[in-house]
Amino acid sequence: MKKKFDAGLIWFRRDLRVTDNAALCLALQACRKVHCVFVFDTEILDALRRADRRVEFIRESLCELDADLRRLADHPDAGLIVRRGVASKEIATLAKLLRVQAVFAAHDYEPQSLERDARVRGSLTEVGVAFMMCKDHVIFEGREILTQNASPYTVFTPYKNKWLASISANHLRGHDAVPFADALAPRPTDLQHGIPTLAAIGFEKTNLAELNIPTSASGGHKLFADFFERIDHYHEARDFPSLKGPSYLGVHLRFGTVSIRQLAASAWQRQIEGSRGAATWLDELIWRDFYFSILANFPHVVTGAFKRQYDTIQWEHGKYAKALFLAWCDGKTGYPLVDAAMAQINRSGYMHNRLRMVVGSFLVKDLGIDWRWGEKYFAQNLNDFDLAANNGGWQWVASSGCDAQPYFRIFNPVSQSERFDREGKFIRRYLPQLAQLPNKLLHAPWNATPAQLLEAGVTLGHDYPLPIVAHDQARSRTLERYARVKK
């Protein structure tokens, strides 16, 4: 087969795997020789803390990706070229240095990424290099799923129905790089530096290994294999944070160490066979596509409410708001389920999905804090932070989003605790100071008598804080706050 280009460059970004990698296969099929690069983009890194689990996750995953590329090429000098710098400049420089005619990459949909890719395209055009991009990170992107009026969906259920009606085996077909692997080129001698250490890119080790968070494509594969054994019961277990219910694949989807096509194909086939759990999990993968569609078609959600009238809400402000927010961040609200959830994210970078809704609702509708404060905190701390899903989730709890929780439905943190952590296993794991309280008091320690607190070894206000707000009063204030906007 005649190839279009003599030399090409595949730029890995959110697709850190060899298996079923659309951009890699596109490059291998189009070029007689292909170089591979990953750029630690300082425009992103410089805004992060020096100990960031995500950077360590990427670095560990690159080590395996490098080995997989060399194995695929059957050549010890093949593999990744790794650069550190401003990606839009590094790619153009490298393309010129390697004398390639085309750079290949998978689409990235976040505004900052779109701006970066526009700069890259401009720089490459100036030197006569093509920029070839393809879909890899979602099943349907942009405007592929539209209403009969050719407009984007803004409500999930109709979007899901159209998604399911549109899906076919072709959409879920994998991309096999093996038949074209001989196009993988050895790295030039002066570029064979291997994968840099964390210190070399200005970062420190985290507790990633202690948390037993598997990295790389092999880690994602093991997690999915384990989850697939449990998927039939997913709909029953997913809401209970003390159970092993979720897939734990969020960070792998974020950085592309698993293929969304493989996950969706497995869930789609299993639900066809009658699995309710698989159907529920497929719904969540469709939610992921939906939020990417919202981001692509309504980019104003990045800075404000999808429903623009909600930008006029009068949130708490000043020192009082900052004190409430800090208590929420530190897990010192006096509501055990909220505080245990915040302890989970602060220690591990992970939070159970049910708890994301609970703590989000508490911040916005109990404390009256602007949802964007919480969105930013999650963006800084979640291992699996993804702008589209994070924004969509926060706008859902704030009732300002496209398919949001109605403003008058406000989670009660105590009843949520009693329902989804009835025996207090999750709370006791993250708040051991409350471990001796009986189950019926664990969810609302302020209801315990002095004798019960003494027996449990708890002094409220010392060992554990008193509630910083009264839920019923906070609920009334929230209804008034939103009613003013709805008038």
C-alpha positions in Angstrom: 0.0 0.0 0.0 1.4 3.4 -1.0 1.8 5.8 1.9 1.0 9.5 1.8 3.9 10.7 3.9 7.6 9.7 4.2 7.8 10.6 7.9 5.3 11.5 10.5 5.1 12.3 14.2 2.5 10.9 16.6 1.9 13.2 19.5 0.5 11.3 22.5 -1.7 13.3 24.9 -4.8 11.8 26.4 -4.2 8.4 24.8 -1.3 6.8 26.7 -1.6 3.3 25.2 -0.7 1.3 22.2 -3.8 -0.9 22.0 -6.7 0.6 20.1 -5.1 4.0 19.6 -6.8 5.8 16.7 -4.1 8.4 16.2 -1.2 5.9 16.3 -2.9 3.7 13.8 -3.7 6.7 11.5 0.0 7.7 11.6 1.3 4.2 11.0 -1.0 3.7 8.0 -0.1 7.1 6.5 3.6 7.2 6.9 6.6 5.1 6.0 8.3 5.9 9.3 6.7 7.3 12.5 8.3 9.0 15.4 6.5 9.1 18.8 6.5 12.0 21.3 5.0 13.1 24.6 5.4 16.6 25.8 5.3 17.6 29.5 3.5 20.9 28.8 4.8 23.6 31.1 1.7 25.7 30.4 -0.2 23.0 32.3 2.5 21.8 34.8 3.4 25.3 36.0 -0.1 25.7 37.5 0.1 22.5 39.5 1.4 21.7 43.0 4.8 20.1 43.1 3.3 16.9 44.5 0.5 16.0 42.0 -0.6 12.3 41.7 -1.7 13.0 38.1 1.8 13.9 37.0 3.2 10.8 38.7 0.4 8.7 37.1 1.4 10.1 33.6 5.1 9.5 34.2 4.6 5.9 35.3 2.3 5.3 32.4 4.8 6.7 29.9 7.4 4.2 31.1 5.1 1.4 30.0 4.0 3.1 26.8 7.7 3.5 25.9 8.3 -0.2 26.5 5.2 -1.2 24.6 6.2 0.9 21.6 9.7 -0.7 21.5 8.1 -4.1 21.8 5.6 -3.3 19.1 8.4 -2.1 16.8 10.6 -5.0 17.8 13.5 -2.5 18.0 15.2 -1.4 21.2 15.8 2.2 19.9 12.1 2.8 19.0 9.9 4.3 21.7 9.0 7.7 23.0 10.7 11.0 22.6 9.9 13.0 25.7 10.1 16.7 25.9 9.4 19.3 28.6 8.3 22.8 27.5 5.5 24.7 25.9 3.9 22.0 23.8 2.8 24.3 20.9 6.5 25.3 20.5 8.0 21.9 21.2 5.9 20.1 18.5 6.8 22.5 15.8 10.5 22.4 16.7 10.5 18.6 16.8 8.6 18.3 13.5 11.2 20.5 11.8 14.1 18.6 13.5 12.8 15.2 12.4 11.8 16.5 9.0 8.3 15.0 9.1 5.5 15.9 6.7 2.7 15.4 9.2 1.9 15.4 12.9 -0.9 13.2 14.2 -2.9 13.5 17.4 -6.3 12.7 18.9 -8.8 15.4 19.5 -8.8 17.2 22.8 -11.9 19.2 23.6 -11.1 21.5 26.5 -10.8 25.2 25.6 -7.2 25.5 26.6 -6.4 22.5 24.5 -8.2 23.8 21.5 -6.3 27.1 21.7 -3.0 25.1 22.0 -3.9 23.0 19.0 -4.8 26.0 17.0 -1.3 27.5 17.7 0.3 24.2 16.8 -1.6 24.0 13.5 -0.5 27.6 12.7 3.1 26.8 13.5 3.1 23.6 11.4 1.4 25.3 8.5 4.2 27.9 8.4 6.8 25.1 7.8 4.6 23.1 5.5 3.7 20.3 7.9 0.2 18.8 8.0 -1.7 18.5 11.3 -3.9 15.3 11.2 -6.3 14.8 14.0 -8.9 12.1 14.7 -11.5 11.1 17.3 -10.3 8.7 20.1 -11.4 9.9 23.5 -15.2 9.6 23.0 -17.7 7.5 21.0 -19.6 10.4 19.6 -18.1 13.9 19.5 -19.1 17.5 18.7 -22.2 17.5 16.6 -22.4 13.8 15.8 -25.5 13.4 18.0 -28.2 16.0 17.1 -31.9 16.5 17.4 -34.2 16.4 14.4 -33.8 20.1 14.2 -30.0 19.6 13.9 -29.3 21.2 17.2 -27.3 19.7 20.1 -29.2 17.9 22.9 -29.5 19.7 26.2 -31.3 17.0 28.1 -29.6 13.6 28.8 -32.4 11.1 28.3 -33.2 12.1 24.7 -29.5 12.3 24.0 -29.0 8.8 25.4 -31.9 7.4 23.3 -30.4 8.9 20.1 -26.9 7.6 21.2 -28.3 4.1 21.6 -30.2 4.3 18.3 -27.1 5.5 16.5 -24.5 3.1 17.9 -23.2 0.3 15.7 -20.4 -2.2 15.8 -18.4 0.1 13.5 -18.4 2.9 16.1 -16.9 0.5 18.6 -14.4 -1.1 16.3 -10.8 -1.2 17.6 -7.7 0.0 15.8 -5.0 -2.6 15.5 -1.4 -1.2 15.2 0.3 -4.5 14.8 0.0 -4.9 11.0 1.7 -1.5 10.5 4.2 -1.6 13.4 7.2 -1.8 11.1 6.7 1.9 10.4 7.8 2.8 13.9 11.1 4.5 13.6 14.1 4.4 15.9 14.7 7.6 17.9 17.5 9.7 16.6 20.6 9.1 18.7 20.6 12.7 20.2 17.0 12.2 21.3 17.4 8.9 23.2 17.1 10.2 26.7 14.4 7.9 28.1 11.6 8.8 30.4 12.6 11.7 32.8 12.3 11.3 36.5 9.7 13.3 38.4 12.5 15.4 39.8 13.7 16.2 36.4 10.4 17.7 35.4 10.2 19.6 38.7 7.8 17.3 40.7 7.9 15.2 43.8 6.7 11.6 44.5 3.2 11.3 46.0 1.4 8.5 47.8 0.2 7.1 44.5 1.9 3.7 45.1 0.8 3.5 48.8 -2.8 4.0 47.5 -2.4 1.0 45.2 -3.7 3.0 42.2 -2.6 1.0 39.2 -1.1 3.0 36.4 -0.5 2.4 32.7 -2.5 0.4 30.2 -1.8 -2.8 32.1 -3.2 -1.3 35.2 -6.3 -0.1 33.4 -6.7 -3.6 31.9 -6.5 -5.3 35.3 -9.1 -2.9 36.8 -11.5 -3.5 33.9 -11.1 -7.2 34.1 -11.9 -7.1 37.8 -14.9 -4.8 37.2 -16.3 -6.9 34.4 -16.6 -9.8 36.9 -18.8 -7.5 39.0 -20.6 -5.5 36.3 -23.9 -7.4 36.5 -24.4 -6.1 40.1 -23.2 -2.6 39.4 -26.7 -1.0 39.5 -27.1 -2.5 43.0 -23.7 -1.5 44.5 -22.8 1.7 42.8 -24.3 4.1 45.3 -22.8 2.7 48.5 -19.3 4.1 49.2 -18.3 1.2 51.5 -18.8 -1.4 48.8 -16.5 -2.3 45.9 -19.1 -1.1 43.4 -17.4 1.3 40.9 -15.0 0.5 38.1 -12.3 2.8 39.5 -11.4 3.5 35.8 -11.9 7.3 35.9 -8.2 8.2 35.9 -7.6 5.7 33.1 -10.3 7.2 31.0 -8.9 10.7 31.7 -5.4 9.8 30.4 -6.4 7.2 27.8 -4.7 4.2 29.4 -7.9 2.4 28.5 -9.9 2.6 25.3 -13.4 4.0 25.6 -14.4 1.9 22.6 -13.4 -1.3 24.4 -15.2 -0.3 27.5 -18.4 0.7 25.7 -18.3 -2.4 23.4 -18.1 -4.7 26.5 -20.9 -2.9 28.3 -23.1 -2.6 25.2 -22.8 -6.4 24.5 -23.4 -7.3 28.1 -26.5 -5.2 28.4 -27.8 -6.7 25.1 -27.5 -10.1 27.0 -29.7 -8.7 29.7 -27.4 -7.3 32.3 -29.0 -4.4 34.3 -25.6 -3.6 35.8 -24.0 -3.3 32.4 -26.9 -1.1 31.1 -26.5 1.2 34.1 -22.7 1.5 33.5 -23.2 2.1 29.8 -25.5 5.0 30.8 -22.6 6.5 32.7 -20.3 6.2 29.7 -23.0 7.9 27.7 -23.2 10.7 30.3 -19.5 11.2 29.7 -20.1 11.7 25.9 -23.1 14.0 26.8 -20.9 16.3 28.9 -18.3 16.4 26.2 -21.0 17.4 23.8 -22.2 20.2 26.1 -18.7 21.5 26.5 -18.2 21.5 22.7 -21.5 23.1 21.8 -22.0 25.5 24.8 -18.5 26.6 25.8 -19.8 29.3 28.0 -20.3 26.7 30.7 -16.6 26.9 31.4 -17.0 30.3 33.0 -20.6 30.4 34.0 -24.0 28.7 34.2 -25.5 26.8 31.3 -28.7 28.5 32.3 -27.4 32.0 32.2 -30.0 33.4 34.7 -28.3 31.4 37.4 -25.2 33.6 37.1 -27.3 36.3 39.0 -27.6 34.2 42.1 -26.3 36.0 45.2 -23.9 33.6 46.8 -22.4 34.0 50.3 -19.3 36.2 50.1 -16.5 37.8 52.2 -14.8 36.3 55.2 -17.9 34.3 56.2 -18.0 32.5 52.9 -14.2 31.8 53.0 -14.5 30.3 56.5 -17.4 28.1 55.4 -15.5 27.0 52.3 -12.3 26.2 54.2 -14.3 24.1 56.7 -15.8 22.2 53.7 -12.3 21.7 52.1 -10.8 20.5 55.4 -13.7 18.1 56.1 -14.8 20.0 59.3 -18.4 20.8 58.6 -19.8 18.7 61.4 -21.7 16.4 59.0 -19.9 13.1 59.1 -20.7 11.8 55.6 -19.6 15.1 54.0 -16.4 15.2 56.1 -15.5 11.6 55.4 -15.9 12.2 51.7 -13.7 15.3 51.8 -11.1 13.3 53.8 -11.3 10.7 51.0 -10.5 13.2 48.2 -7.8 15.0 50.3 -6.0 11.8 51.1 -6.4 9.8 47.8 -7.5 12.1 45.0 -10.6 9.9 44.6 -14.2 10.5 45.6 -17.1 8.1 45.2 -19.7 9.4 42.7 -22.6 9.4 45.2 -20.5 11.4 47.6 -19.5 13.9 44.9 -23.2 14.8 44.6 -23.6 14.9 48.4 -20.7 17.2 49.1 -21.5 19.3 46.0 -25.0 19.9 47.2 -23.9 20.7 50.7 -21.4 23.3 49.5 -23.9 25.0 47.2 -27.2 24.6 48.9 -26.3 24.3 52.6 -23.4 26.7 52.7 -24.6 29.0 49.8 -21.1 28.9 48.2 -20.7 29.6 44.5 -20.4 26.2 42.7 -17.4 27.3 40.8 -15.4 27.3 44.1 -16.1 23.6 44.5 -15.5 22.9 40.8 -12.0 24.5 41.1 -11.2 22.5 44.3 -12.1 19.2 42.6 -10.1 20.2 39.5 -7.1 20.7 41.8 -7.5 17.5 43.7 -9.2 14.8 41.7 -7.0 12.2 40.0 -9.6 11.8 37.3 -10.4 15.5 36.8 -12.0 16.0 33.5 -13.3 19.5 32.7 -16.4 18.3 30.9 -17.6 15.9 33.5 -16.5 18.0 36.5 -18.3 21.1 35.1 -21.4 19.0 34.3 -21.5 17.5 37.7 -21.1 20.8 39.6 -23.7 22.5 37.4 -26.0 19.5 38.1 -25.9 20.0 41.9 -26.1 23.7 41.5 -29.3 23.3 39.3 -27.7 25.7 36.8 -26.8 23.0 34.2 -28.5 21.7 31.1 -30.0 18.6 32.8 -29.8 19.6 36.4 -31.2 18.7 39.8 -34.3 21.0 40.3 -33.3 23.8 42.6 -35.9 22.8 45.2 -34.5 19.3 45.5 -31.8 19.6 48.2 -29.9 16.6 49.5 -30.2 16.2 53.3 -26.7 15.1 54.4 -28.0 13.1 57.3 -30.6 11.1 55.4 -28.1 10.5 52.6 -25.7 9.2 55.2 -28.4 6.9 56.8 -29.4 5.6 53.4 -26.0 5.0 51.7 -23.7 4.3 54.6 -26.3 2.9 57.0 -23.8 0.9 59.1 -21.2 3.7 59.0 -18.4 1.7 57.5 -17.3 4.5 55.2 -17.6 7.1 57.9 -15.6 5.1 60.4 -12.8 4.5 57.9 -12.2 8.2 57.3 -13.4 9.6 60.7 -12.0 7.1 63.3 -12.6 9.6 66.1 -16.3 8.8 65.7 -15.9 5.0 65.4 -17.3 4.2 68.9 -20.6 6.0 68.3 -23.5 3.6 67.6 -24.8 3.6 64.1 -28.0 5.5 64.8 -25.9 8.4 66.2 -23.0 8.3 63.8 -24.8 10.2 61.1 -25.7 13.1 63.4 -23.5 13.1 66.5 -25.0 16.3 67.8 -28.1 14.2 68.7 -26.2 12.1 71.2 -26.6 12.7 74.9 -23.6 13.8 76.9 -23.4 10.2 78.4 -23.4 8.6 74.9 -20.7 11.0 73.7 -18.6 10.2 76.9 -19.0 6.5 76.3 -17.8 6.9 72.7 -14.9 9.1 73.7 -16.1 12.0 71.7 -16.1 15.6 72.7 -18.0 17.7 70.1 -16.1 20.9 69.3 -12.8 19.2 70.2 -12.6 15.7 68.7 -15.1 16.5 66.0 -16.8 19.8 65.1 -20.3 20.8 65.7 -22.4 21.5 62.5 -21.4 24.8 60.9 -24.9 25.2 59.6 -28.4 23.8 60.5 -29.6 22.0 57.4 -33.3 23.0 57.7 -32.4 26.7 58.0 -29.9 26.5 55.2 -32.5 24.8 53.0 -34.9 27.7 53.5 -32.2 30.2 52.6 -31.4 28.3 49.5 -35.0 28.2 48.4 -35.2 31.9 48.8 -31.9 32.5 47.0 -33.1 30.5 44.0 -36.7 31.7 44.0 -35.4 35.3 43.5 -33.7 34.1 40.3 -36.7 32.2 39.1 -39.1 35.2 39.4 
